Amino acid sequence: MAELPLAPVKRIIKQAGASRVSEDAVEELRDELEAHAEDRAREAKQYAEHAGRKTVQAADVKTSR
């Protein structure tokens, strides 16, 4: 199910100030990010459908915030 590669997620954690990061922490954050992104994508799709479009646009994603 995991779509996001681990390396960029690890970089995000390190950029937040962590000097060391466990693989479990990287995997957990990746799972959280993917779950959040899926929720937002579903909401954005609903906004597009409500507007009578099949194409999800940036405005739909912004509105889903």
All heavy atoms as TSV, in Angstrom:
chain	resi	resn	atom	element	x	y	z
A	1	MET	N	N	0.814	-1.193	0.000
A	1	MET	CA	C	0.000	0.000	0.000
A	1	MET	C	C	0.858	1.257	0.000
A	1	MET	O	O	0.458	2.265	-0.538
A	1	MET	CB	C	-0.920	-0.029	1.218
A	1	MET	CG	C	-1.555	1.276	1.528
A	1	MET	SD	S	-3.308	1.208	1.428
A	1	MET	CE	C	-3.691	2.837	1.951
A	2	ALA	N	N	2.023	1.204	0.576
A	2	ALA	CA	C	2.862	2.402	0.694
A	2	ALA	C	C	3.287	2.888	-0.687
A	2	ALA	O	O	3.784	2.125	-1.501
A	2	ALA	CB	C	4.075	2.113	1.549
A	3	GLU	N	N	3.073	4.171	-0.940
A	3	GLU	CA	C	3.413	4.786	-2.214
A	3	GLU	C	C	4.632	5.697	-2.091
A	3	GLU	O	O	5.417	5.802	-3.010
A	3	GLU	CB	C	2.232	5.620	-2.724
A	3	GLU	CG	C	0.985	4.828	-3.017
A	3	GLU	CD	C	1.032	4.135	-4.367
A	3	GLU	OE1	O	1.745	4.617	-5.262
A	3	GLU	OE2	O	0.355	3.115	-4.514
A	4	LEU	N	N	4.740	6.390	-0.960
A	4	LEU	CA	C	5.827	7.349	-0.788
A	4	LEU	C	C	7.135	6.646	-0.441
A	4	LEU	O	O	7.151	5.764	0.421
A	4	LEU	CB	C	5.493	8.339	0.334
A	4	LEU	CG	C	4.298	9.252	0.126
A	4	LEU	CD1	C	4.023	10.064	1.384
A	4	LEU	CD2	C	4.525	10.163	-1.061
A	5	PRO	N	N	8.231	7.034	-1.079
A	5	PRO	CA	C	9.521	6.460	-0.717
A	5	PRO	C	C	9.959	6.964	0.662
A	5	PRO	O	O	9.586	8.064	1.087
A	5	PRO	CB	C	10.463	6.949	-1.807
A	5	PRO	CG	C	9.766	8.062	-2.474
A	5	PRO	CD	C	8.302	7.933	-2.205
A	6	LEU	N	N	10.735	6.162	1.349
A	6	LEU	CA	C	11.138	6.486	2.714
A	6	LEU	C	C	12.171	7.612	2.791
A	6	LEU	O	O	12.148	8.407	3.733
A	6	LEU	CB	C	11.672	5.235	3.413
A	6	LEU	CG	C	10.647	4.119	3.643
A	6	LEU	CD1	C	11.332	2.902	4.252
A	6	LEU	CD2	C	9.513	4.594	4.529
A	7	ALA	N	N	13.079	7.690	1.837
A	7	ALA	CA	C	14.168	8.677	1.911
A	7	ALA	C	C	13.664	10.115	2.040
A	7	ALA	O	O	14.151	10.861	2.901
A	7	ALA	CB	C	15.106	8.526	0.718
A	8	PRO	N	N	12.692	10.551	1.217
A	8	PRO	CA	C	12.224	11.932	1.380
A	8	PRO	C	C	11.536	12.171	2.722
A	8	PRO	O	O	11.652	13.256	3.300
A	8	PRO	CB	C	11.228	12.123	0.229
A	8	PRO	CG	C	11.536	11.060	-0.747
A	8	PRO	CD	C	12.113	9.933	0.033
A	9	VAL	N	N	10.853	11.157	3.229
A	9	VAL	CA	C	10.193	11.295	4.529
A	9	VAL	C	C	11.250	11.454	5.624
A	9	VAL	O	O	11.118	12.295	6.519
A	9	VAL	CB	C	9.264	10.095	4.816
A	9	VAL	CG1	C	8.648	10.197	6.195
A	9	VAL	CG2	C	8.176	9.987	3.745
A	10	LYS	N	N	12.318	10.675	5.522
A	10	LYS	CA	C	13.405	10.793	6.494
A	10	LYS	C	C	14.033	12.179	6.434
A	10	LYS	O	O	14.328	12.778	7.467
A	10	LYS	CB	C	14.457	9.712	6.237
A	10	LYS	CG	C	15.545	9.663	7.284
A	10	LYS	CD	C	16.454	8.461	7.070
A	10	LYS	CE	C	17.470	8.354	8.187
A	10	LYS	NZ	N	18.270	7.130	8.072
A	11	ARG	N	N	14.216	12.708	5.209
A	11	ARG	CA	C	14.770	14.060	5.065
A	11	ARG	C	C	13.871	15.101	5.720
A	11	ARG	O	O	14.353	16.039	6.354
A	11	ARG	CB	C	14.978	14.403	3.589
A	11	ARG	CG	C	16.278	13.889	3.024
A	11	ARG	CD	C	16.615	14.513	1.680
A	11	ARG	NE	N	15.622	14.289	0.646
A	11	ARG	CZ	C	15.568	13.206	-0.120
A	11	ARG	NH1	N	16.460	12.241	0.020
A	11	ARG	NH2	N	14.639	13.083	-1.048
A	12	ILE	N	N	12.575	14.927	5.604
A	12	ILE	CA	C	11.640	15.872	6.228
A	12	ILE	C	C	11.833	15.870	7.741
A	12	ILE	O	O	11.880	16.929	8.378
A	12	ILE	CB	C	10.182	15.525	5.851
A	12	ILE	CG1	C	9.932	15.832	4.377
A	12	ILE	CG2	C	9.198	16.273	6.745
A	12	ILE	CD1	C	8.628	15.291	3.837
A	13	ILE	N	N	11.948	14.690	8.320
A	13	ILE	CA	C	12.137	14.599	9.774
A	13	ILE	C	C	13.463	15.249	10.170
A	13	ILE	O	O	13.537	15.998	11.148
A	13	ILE	CB	C	12.069	13.135	10.256
A	13	ILE	CG1	C	10.691	12.545	9.974
A	13	ILE	CG2	C	12.402	13.040	11.741
A	13	ILE	CD1	C	10.583	11.040	10.227
A	14	LYS	N	N	14.507	14.991	9.397
A	14	LYS	CA	C	15.817	15.575	9.717
A	14	LYS	C	C	15.791	17.096	9.547
A	14	LYS	O	O	16.393	17.817	10.339
A	14	LYS	CB	C	16.907	14.939	8.867
A	14	LYS	CG	C	17.212	13.516	9.308
A	14	LYS	CD	C	18.466	13.027	8.621
A	14	LYS	CE	C	19.085	11.994	9.511
A	14	LYS	NZ	N	20.369	12.331	10.013
A	15	GLN	N	N	15.093	17.585	8.536
A	15	GLN	CA	C	14.988	19.031	8.338
A	15	GLN	C	C	14.224	19.682	9.486
A	15	GLN	O	O	14.396	20.868	9.746
A	15	GLN	CB	C	14.302	19.343	7.008
A	15	GLN	CG	C	15.183	19.059	5.810
A	15	GLN	CD	C	14.450	19.202	4.487
A	15	GLN	OE1	O	13.242	19.379	4.441
A	15	GLN	NE2	N	15.195	19.095	3.406
A	16	ALA	N	N	13.400	18.899	10.174
A	16	ALA	CA	C	12.660	19.414	11.337
A	16	ALA	C	C	13.558	19.485	12.563
A	16	ALA	O	O	13.127	19.955	13.619
A	16	ALA	CB	C	11.442	18.538	11.608
A	17	GLY	N	N	14.794	18.997	12.441
A	17	GLY	CA	C	15.751	19.147	13.525
A	17	GLY	C	C	16.236	17.872	14.176
A	17	GLY	O	O	17.086	17.916	15.069
A	18	ALA	N	N	15.729	16.718	13.756
A	18	ALA	CA	C	16.170	15.457	14.355
A	18	ALA	C	C	17.566	15.109	13.847
A	18	ALA	O	O	17.847	15.223	12.655
A	18	ALA	CB	C	15.195	14.332	14.014
A	19	SER	N	N	18.443	14.701	14.750
A	19	SER	CA	C	19.780	14.305	14.309
A	19	SER	C	C	19.818	12.831	13.914
A	19	SER	O	O	20.581	12.443	13.040
A	19	SER	CB	C	20.813	14.587	15.396
A	19	SER	OG	O	20.450	13.936	16.593
A	20	ARG	N	N	18.982	12.033	14.561
A	20	ARG	CA	C	18.889	10.615	14.224
A	20	ARG	C	C	17.409	10.241	14.128
A	20	ARG	O	O	16.582	10.761	14.875
A	20	ARG	CB	C	19.563	9.761	15.287
A	20	ARG	CG	C	21.061	10.058	15.393
A	20	ARG	CD	C	21.711	9.257	16.474
A	20	ARG	NE	N	21.632	7.838	16.148
A	20	ARG	CZ	C	21.984	6.865	16.977
A	20	ARG	NH1	N	22.443	7.164	18.175
A	20	ARG	NH2	N	21.889	5.611	16.623
A	21	VAL	N	N	17.100	9.316	13.208
A	21	VAL	CA	C	15.713	8.928	12.980
A	21	VAL	C	C	15.651	7.419	12.793
A	21	VAL	O	O	16.375	6.866	11.965
A	21	VAL	CB	C	15.144	9.612	11.710
A	21	VAL	CG1	C	13.676	9.282	11.533
A	21	VAL	CG2	C	15.368	11.112	11.756
A	22	SER	N	N	14.782	6.760	13.544
A	22	SER	CA	C	14.634	5.319	13.378
A	22	SER	C	C	13.793	5.019	12.143
A	22	SER	O	O	12.960	5.819	11.733
A	22	SER	CB	C	13.971	4.697	14.618
A	22	SER	OG	O	12.591	5.009	14.654
A	23	GLU	N	N	14.010	3.869	11.560
A	23	GLU	CA	C	13.239	3.454	10.395
A	23	GLU	C	C	11.759	3.331	10.746
A	23	GLU	O	O	10.896	3.642	9.924
A	23	GLU	CB	C	13.779	2.142	9.817
A	23	GLU	CG	C	15.123	2.292	9.124
A	23	GLU	CD	C	15.092	3.329	8.003
A	23	GLU	OE1	O	14.200	3.269	7.130
A	23	GLU	OE2	O	15.970	4.212	8.002
A	24	ASP	N	N	11.463	2.879	11.986
A	24	ASP	CA	C	10.068	2.773	12.416
A	24	ASP	C	C	9.395	4.142	12.398
A	24	ASP	O	O	8.234	4.263	12.001
A	24	ASP	CB	C	9.961	2.190	13.827
A	24	ASP	CG	C	10.289	0.716	13.879
A	24	ASP	OD1	O	10.409	0.092	12.803
A	24	ASP	OD2	O	10.406	0.184	14.998
A	25	ALA	N	N	10.117	5.174	12.822
A	25	ALA	CA	C	9.562	6.526	12.832
A	25	ALA	C	C	9.291	7.007	11.409
A	25	ALA	O	O	8.256	7.617	11.144
A	25	ALA	CB	C	10.507	7.488	13.537
A	26	VAL	N	N	10.206	6.711	10.504
A	26	VAL	CA	C	10.048	7.110	9.106
A	26	VAL	C	C	8.824	6.415	8.506
A	26	VAL	O	O	7.987	7.045	7.847
A	26	VAL	CB	C	11.312	6.788	8.284
A	26	VAL	CG1	C	11.106	7.103	6.815
A	26	VAL	CG2	C	12.505	7.543	8.823
A	27	GLU	N	N	8.691	5.126	8.752
A	27	GLU	CA	C	7.560	4.375	8.222
A	27	GLU	C	C	6.240	4.872	8.808
A	27	GLU	O	O	5.234	4.987	8.090
A	27	GLU	CB	C	7.738	2.884	8.500
A	27	GLU	CG	C	8.857	2.268	7.692
A	27	GLU	CD	C	9.184	0.837	8.102
A	27	GLU	OE1	O	8.508	0.292	8.994
A	27	GLU	OE2	O	10.126	0.274	7.515
A	28	GLU	N	N	6.242	5.186	10.087
A	28	GLU	CA	C	5.016	5.674	10.738
A	28	GLU	C	C	4.600	7.025	10.160
A	28	GLU	O	O	3.420	7.240	9.867
A	28	GLU	CB	C	5.236	5.796	12.248
A	28	GLU	CG	C	3.988	6.146	13.022
A	28	GLU	CD	C	2.894	5.097	12.951
A	28	GLU	OE1	O	3.202	3.897	12.804
A	28	GLU	OE2	O	1.704	5.494	13.044
A	29	LEU	N	N	5.552	7.938	9.979
A	29	LEU	CA	C	5.217	9.235	9.399
A	29	LEU	C	C	4.738	9.065	7.964
A	29	LEU	O	O	3.776	9.712	7.538
A	29	LEU	CB	C	6.401	10.196	9.454
A	29	LEU	CG	C	6.112	11.594	8.900
A	29	LEU	CD1	C	4.950	12.263	9.638
A	29	LEU	CD2	C	7.350	12.466	8.976
A	30	ARG	N	N	5.394	8.196	7.205
A	30	ARG	CA	C	4.956	7.936	5.826
A	30	ARG	C	C	3.508	7.463	5.806
A	30	ARG	O	O	2.695	7.951	5.026
A	30	ARG	CB	C	5.843	6.884	5.166
A	30	ARG	CG	C	5.359	6.545	3.747
A	30	ARG	CD	C	5.791	5.213	3.232
A	30	ARG	NE	N	5.466	4.145	4.155
A	30	ARG	CZ	C	6.108	2.989	4.180
A	30	ARG	NH1	N	7.125	2.767	3.374
A	30	ARG	NH2	N	5.760	2.050	5.030
A	31	ASP	N	N	3.160	6.537	6.697
A	31	ASP	CA	C	1.797	6.028	6.747
A	31	ASP	C	C	0.806	7.133	7.096
A	31	ASP	O	O	-0.281	7.217	6.518
A	31	ASP	CB	C	1.683	4.880	7.751
A	31	ASP	CG	C	2.480	3.647	7.323
A	31	ASP	OD1	O	2.879	3.564	6.142
A	31	ASP	OD2	O	2.699	2.768	8.177
A	32	GLU	N	N	1.189	7.999	8.039
A	32	GLU	CA	C	0.335	9.127	8.427
A	32	GLU	C	C	0.147	10.101	7.259
A	32	GLU	O	O	-0.960	10.576	7.008
A	32	GLU	CB	C	0.928	9.877	9.620
A	32	GLU	CG	C	0.831	9.126	10.922
A	32	GLU	CD	C	-0.607	9.040	11.425
A	32	GLU	OE1	O	-1.360	10.024	11.263
A	32	GLU	OE2	O	-0.960	8.000	11.985
A	33	LEU	N	N	1.247	10.412	6.569
A	33	LEU	CA	C	1.170	11.338	5.439
A	33	LEU	C	C	0.280	10.782	4.332
A	33	LEU	O	O	-0.532	11.502	3.749
A	33	LEU	CB	C	2.572	11.621	4.885
A	33	LEU	CG	C	3.491	12.446	5.772
A	33	LEU	CD1	C	4.911	12.432	5.221
A	33	LEU	CD2	C	2.980	13.862	5.911
A	34	GLU	N	N	0.422	9.488	4.055
A	34	GLU	CA	C	-0.389	8.876	3.013
A	34	GLU	C	C	-1.864	8.859	3.395
A	34	GLU	O	O	-2.725	9.127	2.547
A	34	GLU	CB	C	0.109	7.469	2.701
A	34	GLU	CG	C	1.418	7.475	1.937
A	34	GLU	CD	C	1.892	6.089	1.541
A	34	GLU	OE1	O	1.280	5.088	1.956
A	34	GLU	OE2	O	2.881	6.027	0.800
A	35	ALA	N	N	-2.167	8.558	4.649
A	35	ALA	CA	C	-3.564	8.535	5.095
A	35	ALA	C	C	-4.170	9.935	4.970
A	35	ALA	O	O	-5.305	10.099	4.498
A	35	ALA	CB	C	-3.656	8.026	6.527
A	36	HIS	N	N	-3.405	10.940	5.387
A	36	HIS	CA	C	-3.888	12.323	5.300
A	36	HIS	C	C	-4.106	12.714	3.838
A	36	HIS	O	O	-5.128	13.330	3.487
A	36	HIS	CB	C	-2.891	13.271	5.971
A	36	HIS	CG	C	-3.314	14.691	5.951
A	36	HIS	ND1	N	-4.334	15.182	6.732
A	36	HIS	CD2	C	-2.867	15.731	5.218
A	36	HIS	CE1	C	-4.492	16.474	6.481
A	36	HIS	NE2	N	-3.604	16.826	5.569
A	37	ALA	N	N	-3.170	12.364	2.983
A	37	ALA	CA	C	-3.270	12.710	1.562
A	37	ALA	C	C	-4.477	12.022	0.914
A	37	ALA	O	O	-5.177	12.629	0.093
A	37	ALA	CB	C	-1.983	12.327	0.830
A	38	GLU	N	N	-4.730	10.776	1.284
A	38	GLU	CA	C	-5.886	10.068	0.729
A	38	GLU	C	C	-7.187	10.731	1.149
A	38	GLU	O	O	-8.110	10.873	0.339
A	38	GLU	CB	C	-5.871	8.606	1.162
A	38	GLU	CG	C	-4.844	7.772	0.444
A	38	GLU	CD	C	-4.821	6.322	0.926
A	38	GLU	OE1	O	-5.855	5.844	1.451
A	38	GLU	OE2	O	-3.774	5.685	0.781
A	39	ASP	N	N	-7.270	11.145	2.403
A	39	ASP	CA	C	-8.470	11.842	2.883
A	39	ASP	C	C	-8.681	13.136	2.108
A	39	ASP	O	O	-9.796	13.443	1.670
A	39	ASP	CB	C	-8.366	12.139	4.384
A	39	ASP	CG	C	-8.443	10.893	5.244
A	39	ASP	OD1	O	-8.887	9.831	4.745
A	39	ASP	OD2	O	-8.059	10.972	6.427
A	40	ARG	N	N	-7.608	13.911	1.956
A	40	ARG	CA	C	-7.704	15.175	1.233
A	40	ARG	C	C	-8.083	14.939	-0.235
A	40	ARG	O	O	-8.866	15.692	-0.807
A	40	ARG	CB	C	-6.381	15.934	1.293
A	40	ARG	CG	C	-5.984	16.432	2.655
A	40	ARG	CD	C	-6.659	17.729	3.044
A	40	ARG	NE	N	-6.424	18.798	2.115
A	40	ARG	CZ	C	-5.340	19.577	2.102
A	40	ARG	NH1	N	-4.389	19.405	2.981
A	40	ARG	NH2	N	-5.228	20.526	1.202
A	41	ALA	N	N	-7.517	13.908	-0.842
A	41	ALA	CA	C	-7.814	13.606	-2.246
A	41	ALA	C	C	-9.287	13.235	-2.411
A	41	ALA	O	O	-9.935	13.658	-3.377
A	41	ALA	CB	C	-6.919	12.473	-2.739
A	42	ARG	N	N	-9.826	12.453	-1.468
A	42	ARG	CA	C	-11.244	12.094	-1.520
A	42	ARG	C	C	-12.139	13.339	-1.426
A	42	ARG	O	O	-13.100	13.484	-2.173
A	42	ARG	CB	C	-11.600	11.134	-0.381
A	42	ARG	CG	C	-11.630	9.679	-0.807
A	42	ARG	CD	C	-12.315	8.792	0.191
A	42	ARG	NE	N	-11.621	8.135	1.270
A	42	ARG	CZ	C	-10.375	7.727	1.336
A	42	ARG	NH1	N	-9.572	7.952	0.372
A	42	ARG	NH2	N	-9.892	7.107	2.370
A	43	GLU	N	N	-11.785	14.220	-0.491
A	43	GLU	CA	C	-12.557	15.453	-0.332
A	43	GLU	C	C	-12.462	16.322	-1.586
A	43	GLU	O	O	-13.469	16.875	-2.043
A	43	GLU	CB	C	-12.068	16.239	0.885
A	43	GLU	CG	C	-12.424	15.595	2.201
A	43	GLU	CD	C	-11.867	16.363	3.391
A	43	GLU	OE1	O	-11.591	17.579	3.252
A	43	GLU	OE2	O	-11.704	15.749	4.452
A	44	ALA	N	N	-11.272	16.439	-2.144
A	44	ALA	CA	C	-11.086	17.242	-3.349
A	44	ALA	C	C	-11.898	16.674	-4.510
A	44	ALA	O	O	-12.512	17.419	-5.280
A	44	ALA	CB	C	-9.608	17.314	-3.718
A	45	LYS	N	N	-11.937	15.366	-4.615
A	45	LYS	CA	C	-12.728	14.706	-5.658
A	45	LYS	C	C	-14.208	15.031	-5.487
A	45	LYS	O	O	-14.920	15.296	-6.461
A	45	LYS	CB	C	-12.509	13.202	-5.621
A	45	LYS	CG	C	-13.303	12.439	-6.651
A	45	LYS	CD	C	-13.056	10.940	-6.493
A	45	LYS	CE	C	-13.967	10.122	-7.373
A	45	LYS	NZ	N	-15.304	9.967	-6.814
A	46	GLN	N	N	-14.669	15.027	-4.253
A	46	GLN	CA	C	-16.072	15.361	-3.995
A	46	GLN	C	C	-16.373	16.799	-4.411
A	46	GLN	O	O	-17.443	17.071	-4.976
A	46	GLN	CB	C	-16.407	15.145	-2.526
A	46	GLN	CG	C	-16.456	13.683	-2.135
A	46	GLN	CD	C	-16.668	13.479	-0.645
A	46	GLN	OE1	O	-16.459	14.397	0.152
A	46	GLN	NE2	N	-17.068	12.278	-0.265
A	47	TYR	N	N	-15.467	17.726	-4.138
A	47	TYR	CA	C	-15.665	19.114	-4.552
A	47	TYR	C	C	-15.731	19.217	-6.073
A	47	TYR	O	O	-16.563	19.954	-6.614
A	47	TYR	CB	C	-14.567	20.027	-3.998
A	47	TYR	CG	C	-14.731	20.336	-2.532
A	47	TYR	CD1	C	-13.797	19.903	-1.604
A	47	TYR	CD2	C	-15.822	21.064	-2.072
A	47	TYR	CE1	C	-13.953	20.176	-0.252
A	47	TYR	CE2	C	-15.980	21.344	-0.724
A	47	TYR	CZ	C	-15.045	20.899	0.176
A	47	TYR	OH	O	-15.206	21.167	1.506
A	48	ALA	N	N	-14.862	18.496	-6.756
A	48	ALA	CA	C	-14.872	18.520	-8.221
A	48	ALA	C	C	-16.189	17.960	-8.752
A	48	ALA	O	O	-16.800	18.545	-9.661
A	48	ALA	CB	C	-13.690	17.727	-8.775
A	49	GLU	N	N	-16.637	16.846	-8.202
A	49	GLU	CA	C	-17.899	16.251	-8.641
A	49	GLU	C	C	-19.068	17.192	-8.374
A	49	GLU	O	O	-19.968	17.319	-9.203
A	49	GLU	CB	C	-18.125	14.912	-7.946
A	49	GLU	CG	C	-17.216	13.810	-8.445
A	49	GLU	CD	C	-17.363	12.520	-7.660
A	49	GLU	OE1	O	-17.961	12.527	-6.553
A	49	GLU	OE2	O	-16.861	11.494	-8.152
A	50	HIS	N	N	-19.042	17.844	-7.231
A	50	HIS	CA	C	-20.109	18.785	-6.888
A	50	HIS	C	C	-20.166	19.931	-7.893
A	50	HIS	O	O	-21.241	20.441	-8.204
A	50	HIS	CB	C	-19.898	19.329	-5.468
A	50	HIS	CG	C	-20.963	20.284	-5.033
A	50	HIS	ND1	N	-22.237	19.874	-4.709
A	50	HIS	CD2	C	-20.948	21.627	-4.881
A	50	HIS	CE1	C	-22.960	20.932	-4.383
A	50	HIS	NE2	N	-22.199	22.016	-4.469
A	51	ALA	N	N	-19.004	20.320	-8.408
A	51	ALA	CA	C	-18.936	21.392	-9.400
A	51	ALA	C	C	-19.226	20.885	-10.807
A	51	ALA	O	O	-19.162	21.651	-11.765
A	51	ALA	CB	C	-17.555	22.045	-9.355
A	52	GLY	N	N	-19.521	19.582	-10.931
A	52	GLY	CA	C	-19.846	19.015	-12.238
A	52	GLY	C	C	-18.633	18.706	-13.093
A	52	GLY	O	O	-18.734	18.624	-14.315
A	53	ARG	N	N	-17.480	18.540	-12.456
A	53	ARG	CA	C	-16.250	18.243	-13.188
A	53	ARG	C	C	-15.742	16.860	-12.838
A	53	ARG	O	O	-15.989	16.354	-11.749
A	53	ARG	CB	C	-15.151	19.257	-12.838
A	53	ARG	CG	C	-15.409	20.643	-13.316
A	53	ARG	CD	C	-14.265	21.586	-12.971
A	53	ARG	NE	N	-14.418	22.115	-11.619
A	53	ARG	CZ	C	-13.735	21.737	-10.547
A	53	ARG	NH1	N	-12.781	20.838	-10.655
A	53	ARG	NH2	N	-13.957	22.270	-9.360
A	54	LYS	N	N	-15.004	16.261	-13.773
A	54	LYS	CA	C	-14.309	15.005	-13.507
A	54	LYS	C	C	-12.869	15.270	-13.090
A	54	LYS	O	O	-12.228	14.427	-12.479
A	54	LYS	CB	C	-14.309	14.112	-14.749
A	54	LYS	CG	C	-15.664	13.564	-15.094
A	54	LYS	CD	C	-15.566	12.642	-16.293
A	54	LYS	CE	C	-16.920	12.070	-16.640
A	54	LYS	NZ	N	-16.837	11.169	-17.801
A	55	THR	N	N	-12.363	16.444	-13.444
A	55	THR	CA	C	-10.974	16.804	-13.174
A	55	THR	C	C	-10.862	17.509	-11.828
A	55	THR	O	O	-11.534	18.511	-11.589
A	55	THR	CB	C	-10.439	17.734	-14.284
A	55	THR	OG1	O	-10.582	17.076	-15.540
A	55	THR	CG2	C	-8.980	18.080	-14.042
A	56	VAL	N	N	-10.011	16.984	-10.971
A	56	VAL	CA	C	-9.731	17.635	-9.692
A	56	VAL	C	C	-8.724	18.743	-9.956
A	56	VAL	O	O	-7.685	18.515	-10.571
A	56	VAL	CB	C	-9.167	16.622	-8.664
A	56	VAL	CG1	C	-8.769	17.325	-7.383
A	56	VAL	CG2	C	-10.182	15.522	-8.384
A	57	GLN	N	N	-9.050	19.939	-9.500
A	57	GLN	CA	C	-8.188	21.088	-9.712
A	57	GLN	C	C	-7.566	21.536	-8.399
A	57	GLN	O	O	-7.990	21.125	-7.321
A	57	GLN	CB	C	-9.000	22.235	-10.329
A	57	GLN	CG	C	-9.572	21.877	-11.689
A	57	GLN	CD	C	-10.436	22.975	-12.273
A	57	GLN	OE1	O	-10.808	23.929	-11.591
A	57	GLN	NE2	N	-10.757	22.844	-13.547
A	58	ALA	N	N	-6.560	22.387	-8.516
A	58	ALA	CA	C	-5.859	22.881	-7.327
A	58	ALA	C	C	-6.827	23.549	-6.356
A	58	ALA	O	O	-6.698	23.383	-5.131
A	58	ALA	CB	C	-4.757	23.854	-7.733
A	59	ALA	N	N	-7.816	24.243	-6.869
A	59	ALA	CA	C	-8.802	24.904	-6.011
A	59	ALA	C	C	-9.569	23.892	-5.179
A	59	ALA	O	O	-9.930	24.168	-4.027
A	59	ALA	CB	C	-9.757	25.744	-6.845
A	60	ASP	N	N	-9.825	22.713	-5.732
A	60	ASP	CA	C	-10.528	21.664	-4.992
A	60	ASP	C	C	-9.670	21.182	-3.820
A	60	ASP	O	O	-10.181	20.951	-2.718
A	60	ASP	CB	C	-10.868	20.482	-5.906
A	60	ASP	CG	C	-11.728	20.887	-7.082
A	60	ASP	OD1	O	-12.657	21.695	-6.888
A	60	ASP	OD2	O	-11.473	20.391	-8.194
A	61	VAL	N	N	-8.393	21.038	-4.071
A	61	VAL	CA	C	-7.482	20.596	-3.025
A	61	VAL	C	C	-7.395	21.661	-1.934
A	61	VAL	O	O	-7.466	21.357	-0.735
A	61	VAL	CB	C	-6.077	20.274	-3.602
A	61	VAL	CG1	C	-5.116	19.892	-2.491
A	61	VAL	CG2	C	-6.173	19.157	-4.637
A	62	LYS	N	N	-7.280	22.921	-2.352
A	62	LYS	CA	C	-7.221	24.015	-1.376
A	62	LYS	C	C	-8.491	24.078	-0.556
A	62	LYS	O	O	-8.446	24.295	0.666
A	62	LYS	CB	C	-6.978	25.349	-2.085
A	62	LYS	CG	C	-5.601	25.493	-2.636
A	62	LYS	CD	C	-5.430	26.808	-3.368
A	62	LYS	CE	C	-4.059	26.902	-3.992
A	62	LYS	NZ	N	-3.890	28.135	-4.768
A	63	THR	N	N	-9.628	23.894	-1.189
A	63	THR	CA	C	-10.910	23.938	-0.473
A	63	THR	C	C	-11.020	22.790	0.515
A	63	THR	O	O	-11.626	22.946	1.567
A	63	THR	CB	C	-12.082	23.886	-1.485
A	63	THR	OG1	O	-11.940	24.960	-2.400
A	63	THR	CG2	C	-13.410	24.000	-0.787
A	64	SER	N	N	-10.410	21.676	0.204
A	64	SER	CA	C	-10.489	20.518	1.094
A	64	SER	C	C	-9.723	20.717	2.397
A	64	SER	O	O	-9.864	19.955	3.329
A	64	SER	CB	C	-10.003	19.247	0.390
A	64	SER	OG	O	-8.596	19.252	0.258
A	65	ARG	N	N	-8.901	21.782	2.446
A	65	ARG	CA	C	-8.180	22.070	3.672
A	65	ARG	C	C	-9.161	22.462	4.718
A	65	ARG	O	O	-9.071	22.569	5.825
A	65	ARG	CB	C	-7.189	23.213	3.474
A	65	ARG	CG	C	-5.927	22.774	2.837
A	65	ARG	CD	C	-4.923	23.891	2.910
A	65	ARG	NE	N	-4.365	24.036	1.570
A	65	ARG	CZ	C	-3.590	25.011	1.210
A	65	ARG	NH1	N	-3.288	25.964	2.016
A	65	ARG	NH2	N	-3.103	25.058	-0.009
